[in-house]
Amino acid sequence: MTLRLTQPVKPRLSTVDTLLPVWIVAAMVVGLLMAVFAPWIGEALQSYSIGTVSVPIALGLLMMIYPVLAKVRFSDARAVGSDKRLLVTSLTLNWLIGPALMFTLAWLLLPDLPEYRTGLIIVGLARCIAMVLMWNDLACGDGEAAAFLVAINSLFQVVAFGALGWFYLQVLPSWLGLPTTSTEFSAWSIVASVLVFLGIPLLAGYLSRRVGEVRRGRDWYETRFLPAVGPFALYGLLFTIVMLFALQGHQVLERPLDVARISLPLLAYFAAMFAIAFVAGKLVGLAYARTTTLAFTATGNNFELAIAVSIGTFGAASGQALAGIVGPLIEVPVLVGLVYVALWLRARTFPPETGETADIPSPSLVKEES
């Protein structure tokens, strides 16, 4: 049924989501305190690892991503692939513009710091496959489109990451007369990252919706089950942030000036990519929901993969690894801020979409409203 709007849509965050930056800052502080006063926690996190992936951090990410994917109506996601504007624009932003932009910013702002520069280039090659789903959800993006684009990025990541690393660290610098970085990437670390951080929650989300709707119906699933599992997205996010800071907080505290230098190209990258993607969505004629999805899937990065590759290739104490670690510390608060930017732009740059009702709240991490 088509609903006619009598007033503009006014998206708003729930009370809990409005305070999300407060929770994130608190989680960072807790993690730093653990790193300083309980360093054995970081040692324990490193000891409980499979390959380069910390098991506690992996569990936190799975807990964070599953509720978001459980919301996706997978039967509707199939139609997303027919939107060539979205697909082509997303692939262009993620695999051409994004890596090239990070390469440019890293060389412009860190010309004298080759280790950090290399680490940031690796971050730029690792396209987001996990946390972006939550930012997209908070900003009222298209959940089905986000799941589809994340799946496409995952496939590209497995196939293209090593080749792009070789191009941006060796071939392109040599063409430009710049120093090159000789390195090898582990194909297994890339495949493992995709399988763990996307494959498991994606399968769980699909099965829970499939089984829940068959046994109890869609109404029960979306009004009873989703609100029950929704809070775990917030719990998983905060737990992951605490664990990351507990694991790597000592490096952040010991090298604050280096962290500040690394932060500059990251801040410029996130702001530029979001702006470019949002404008691109408008130019190709996408509505707000898919423009927002396009922007967040292009802006976020797979820091789990970047850190794993940097540690596996250069070592845990390397500058490349520190650059990877600083990535999520900057990305999380910045992308939370961009959620508010997206909602602000929605009311001012997009007409109300057909089928929307007035004063629709944004999807909450804690409570699913129907």
Secondary structure, DSSP 8 states (H G I E B T S, - for coil): -----SS----B--HHHHTHHHHHHHHHHHHHHHHHH-HHHHHHHHHSEETTEEHHHHHHHHHHHHHHHHH--HHHHGGGGG-HHHHHHHHHIIIIIHHHHHHHHHHHH-TT-HHHHHHHHHHHHSB-SSTHHHHHHHTT--HHHHHHHHHHHHHHHHHHHHHHHHIIIIIHHHHTT---------HHHHHHHHIIIIIHHHHHHHHHHHHHHHHH-HHHIIIIIHHHHTHHHHHHHHHHHHHHHHHHHHHHHH-HHHHHHHHHHHHHHHHHHHHHHHHHHHHTT--HHHHHHHHHHHH-B-HHHHHHHHHHHH-TTSHHHHHHHHHHHHHHHHHHHHHHHHHHHHHHHS---TT--TT-B---SS----
